[in-house]
Amino acid sequence: MRTGCSCPDEMSDYHINVFWSDEDECYIADIPDLKYCSAHSETPDEAMREVLKAKRAWLAACREHGDPIPPPRYRPAIYAL
């Protein structure tokens, strides 16, 4: 039985972090709710575009294998107020 979201329109609610990594010397974008879903690039905009591609591939792989797609849950601490 599948749980979580199953339609592409509902997938827009995943939080995306974009930050500079001194260690990697590039911008990193990641989606905390989707384990290992991340991307990197020289600019924040490109990192965002790449992580959105990674998100589509991540979700497609889940659907293909019949794995559950987690609902969006992560919210940065700033929104907890």
VOMI-685336 format. One record per residue: residue number from 1; residue in three letters; x, y, z of N, C-alpha, C, O, CB in turn. Coordinates in steps of 0.2 Angstrom, whole numbers. Glycine has a CB too. Example, Ala and Ser with C-alpha at 12.3 -4.5 7.8 and 13.67 -1.06 7.14 Angstrom:
<recs>
 num residuo  n_xx  n_yy  n_zz ca_xx ca_yy ca_zz  c_xx  c_yy  c_zz  o_xx  o_yy  o_zz cb_xx cb_yy cb_zz
   1     ALA    66   -28    39    62   -22    39    66   -16    39    71   -17    42    57   -22    45
   2     SER    64   -11    35    68    -5    36    64     0    39    67     6    40    70    -3    29
</recs>
This chain:
<recs>
 num residuo  n_xx  n_yy  n_zz ca_xx ca_yy ca_zz  c_xx  c_yy  c_zz  o_xx  o_yy  o_zz cb_xx cb_yy cb_zz
   1     MET     4    -6     0     0     0     0     4     6     0     9     7     4    -5     0     6
   2     ARG     3    11    -4     7    17    -5     4    22     0    -2    22     2     6    20   -12
   3     THR     9    26     3     7    31     8    10    38     5    14    38     0     9    30    15
   4     GLY     8    43     8    10    50     6     7    52    -1     2    50    -3    18    49     5
   5     CYS    10    57    -4     8    60   -10     9    56   -16    14    52   -16    11    67   -11
   6     SER     4    56   -21     5    52   -27     4    57   -33     5    54   -39     0    47   -27
   7     CYS     2    63   -32     1    67   -38     6    72   -39     8    75   -34    -6    70   -38
   8     PRO     9    74   -45    14    79   -46    13    85   -43    17    89   -41    16    79   -53
   9     ASP     6    88   -43     5    94   -41     6    95   -33     7   100   -31    -3    96   -42
  10     GLU     6    89   -30     7    90   -23    14    90   -21    16    91   -15     3    84   -19
  11     MET    18    89   -26    25    88   -24    29    95   -24    35    95   -22    29    84   -30
  12     SER    25   100   -25    28   107   -25    30   109   -18    33   115   -17    24   112   -29
  13     ASP    27   106   -13    28   108    -6    34   106    -2    35   108     4    22   106    -2
  14     TYR    39   102    -5    45   100    -2    49   106    -1    50   110    -6    48    95    -6
  15     HIS    52   107     5    57   112     7    63   111     3    65   105     3    57   113    14
  16     ILE    66   116     0    73   115    -3    78   120     1    76   126     1    73   117   -10
  17     ASN    83   117     3    89   121     6    94   123     0    96   118    -3    92   118    12
  18     VAL    96   129     0   101   131    -5   107   135    -1   105   139     3    99   135   -11
  19     PHE   113   132    -1   118   135     3   125   135     0   126   130    -4   118   132    10
  20     TRP   129   139     2   136   139     0   140   134     4   139   134    10   140   146     0
  21     SER   144   129     1   148   125     5   155   126     4   158   126    -2   147   117     2
  22     ASP   159   129     9   166   130     8   170   124     7   175   124     3   169   133    15
  23     GLU   168   118    10   171   112     9   171   110     1   176   108    -2   168   106    13
  24     ASP   165   110    -2   164   108    -9   166   114   -14   166   113   -20   157   106   -10
  25     GLU   166   120   -11   167   126   -15   162   127   -21   163   128   -27   174   126   -18
  26     CYS   156   126   -19   150   127   -23   144   127   -19   144   127   -13   150   121   -28
  27     TYR   138   129   -23   132   129   -20   129   122   -19   129   118   -24   127   134   -23
  28     ILE   126   121   -14   122   114   -13   115   116   -12   113   120    -9   125   110    -7
  29     ALA   111   112   -15   103   112   -14   101   105   -12   103   100   -15   100   114   -21
  30     ASP    97   104    -7    95    98    -5    88    98    -3    85   104    -1    99    95     1
  31     ILE    84    92    -3    77    92    -1    77    87     5    78    81     4    73    89    -7
  32     PRO    77    90    11    77    85    17    72    80    17    74    74    20    77    90    23
  33     ASP    66    81    15    61    75    15    63    69    10    60    64    11    54    78    13
  34     LEU    67    71     5    69    65     0    76    63     1    81    67    -1    68    68    -7
  35     LYS    77    58     5    84    56     7    89    55     1    87    52    -4    83    49    10
  36     TYR    94    59     2   100    59    -3    98    63    -9   101    63   -14   102    52    -5
  37     CYS    92    67    -9    91    71   -15    94    78   -15    92    82   -11    83    72   -16
  38     SER    99    78   -19   103    85   -18   106    86   -25   107    82   -29   108    84   -13
  39     ALA   109    92   -26   113    94   -32   118    99   -30   117   102   -24   108    96   -37
  40     HIS   122   101   -34   127   106   -33   129   110   -39   128   107   -45   134   103   -30
  41     SER   131   116   -39   133   120   -45   136   126   -42   137   128   -37   126   122   -48
  42     GLU   139   130   -48   143   136   -46   138   142   -44   140   147   -41   146   138   -52
  43     THR   132   141   -46   127   147   -44   121   144   -40   119   138   -41   125   151   -50
  44     PRO   118   148   -36   112   145   -32   106   144   -37   103   139   -36   109   151   -27
  45     ASP   105   148   -42   100   146   -47   101   140   -51    96   136   -51    99   152   -52
  46     GLU   107   138   -53   108   132   -56   108   126   -51   105   121   -53   115   132   -59
  47     ALA   110   127   -45   109   122   -40   102   120   -39   100   114   -38   112   124   -33
  48     MET    97   125   -39    90   124   -38    87   121   -44    83   116   -44    87   131   -37
  49     ARG    89   123   -50    87   119   -56    89   112   -56    85   108   -58    90   123   -63
  50     GLU    95   111   -54    98   104   -54    94    99   -49    93    94   -50   105   104   -53
  51     VAL    93   102   -43    89    98   -38    82    97   -40    79    92   -38    89   102   -31
  52     LEU    79   102   -43    72   100   -46    72    94   -51    68    90   -51    69   106   -49
  53     LYS    77    94   -55    78    88   -59    79    82   -55    76    77   -57    84    89   -64
  54     ALA    83    82   -50    84    77   -46    78    74   -42    77    68   -41    90    78   -40
  55     LYS    74    79   -40    68    78   -37    63    74   -41    60    69   -39    64    84   -34
  56     ARG    63    76   -48    58    73   -53    61    65   -53    57    61   -54    58    76   -59
  57     ALA    67    64   -54    70    58   -55    69    54   -48    67    48   -49    78    58   -56
  58     TRP    70    57   -43    69    53   -36    62    51   -36    60    45   -34    70    58   -30
  59     LEU    57    55   -37    50    53   -37    48    48   -42    44    43   -41    45    59   -38
  60     ALA    51    49   -48    49    44   -53    52    37   -51    49    32   -53    53    46   -60
  61     ALA    58    37   -48    61    30   -46    56    27   -41    55    21   -41    68    31   -43
  62     CYS    54    31   -36    49    28   -31    43    25   -35    41    20   -33    47    34   -26
  63     ARG    40    29   -39    34    26   -43    35    20   -46    32    15   -46    31    32   -47
  64     GLU    41    20   -50    43    14   -54    44     8   -50    42     2   -52    49    16   -58
  65     HIS    46     9   -44    48     3   -39    42     2   -34    42    -3   -30    54     4   -35
  66     GLY    37     6   -35    31     5   -30    33     7   -23    29     5   -18    29    -2   -30
  67     ASP    38    11   -22    40    13   -15    35    19   -13    33    23   -17    47    15   -15
  68     PRO    34    20    -7    30    25    -4    34    32    -5    40    32    -5    28    25     3
  69     ILE    30    37    -7    33    44    -8    31    48    -1    25    49     0    30    48   -14
  70     PRO    36    50     2    35    53     9    31    60     8    33    64     3    41    54    12
  71     PRO    27    62    12    24    68    12    28    74    14    33    72    18    17    69    16
  72     PRO    28    80    11    32    85    14    31    87    21    25    88    23    30    92     9
  73     ARG    36    86    25    36    88    32    41    93    35    39    96    39    36    81    36
  74     TYR    47    93    32    52    97    34    50   104    34    48   107    29    59    96    30
  75     ARG    51   108    40    51   115    40    56   118    44    58   115    49    44   117    43
  76     PRO    60   123    41    65   125    45    63   128    52    57   130    53    69   131    41
  77     ALA    68   128    57    66   130    63    63   137    64    59   139    68    72   130    68
  78     ILE    65   142    59    62   149    59    55   149    58    52   153    60    65   152    53
  79     TYR    52   144    55    45   143    54    41   140    60    35   140    60    43   140    48
  80     ALA    45   138    65    42   135    71    39   140    76    35   138    81    47   130    74
  81     LEU    40   146    75    38   151    80    30   152    79    28   156    83    41   158    78
</recs>
